[in-house]
Amino acid sequence: MQRYRAVIIDDEENSRSNTINMLQNYCPEVEVVGETGSGAEGKIKIQELKPHVVFLDINMPGMNGFEMLEGIYVRDFCVIFLTAYSEHGINAVKAGATDYLMKPLILSELQGAIRKVIQHYELKGGIAAKPEADKNLVLINHSKGFNLIDYKDIVWLEANDNYTTIYLKTDKKIVASKTLKEFEVILPPNEFFRTHRSTLINVAYIKEYTNNEGGEVILSNGAHVQISKARVQEFADFIKNRSVSPK
């Protein structure tokens, strides 16, 4: 039997537990691989776990379900919205949801939603046994359209009010119409580090570190990026955990 990886994003712990229990007991096609109580953490879970379906609460503090989806540039999973408020139905359809379920969940409706997920993937020719290795593309919106780039080609990012300048390994730069915070959430946290309130770097491109004015890294493209004094120790620990040291 084909199994479909699911992530549950819901700020109500009891609701998350109920959804997980119903899936585990009555929907054998679904494997719950992760759960979280916030939209920001949900983005990270999706990036790391590559689910086939996301059960997403709409009304969450800080970042609601619709806002979370807007910040995901490449969506290759089904979305089933969960909510206690019926007025969100039209917006759920506009957001491309596979289904929209009211809380508390009704088993027959949940199983119906799962059948829609299965039909979606069967029409696509099935699912890969493992997450595809080439899911590194990020859609970068800008004033004239958009670029699709591999996040591994990003050397560093610099905040500019509500825009972000992205520096690529090709020496090209793109001014994107998203904030640095939005990029920090979507980019892999084990590969990118926020050195300062206005900069985010891909640590794979670090060539050198100096303790000038607290801390500074020199990147492969020659850029000098400051590390705030408050983040120097966190940066040192981050790099230490990624490095191989001689015995």
Secondary structure, DSSP 8 states (H G I E B T S, - for coil): ---EEEEEE-S-HHHHHHHHHHHHHH-TTEEEEEEESSHHHHHHHHHHH--SEEEEES--SSS-HHHHHHT-SS--SEEEEEES-GGGHHHHHHTT-SEEEESS--HHHHHHHHHHHHHHHHHTT---SS--TTTTEEEEEETTEEEEEEGGGEEEEEEETTEEEEEETTS-EEEESS-HHHHHHHS-TTTEEEEETTEEEEGGGEEEEE-GGG-EEEETTS-EEE--GGGHHHHHHHHHHH-----
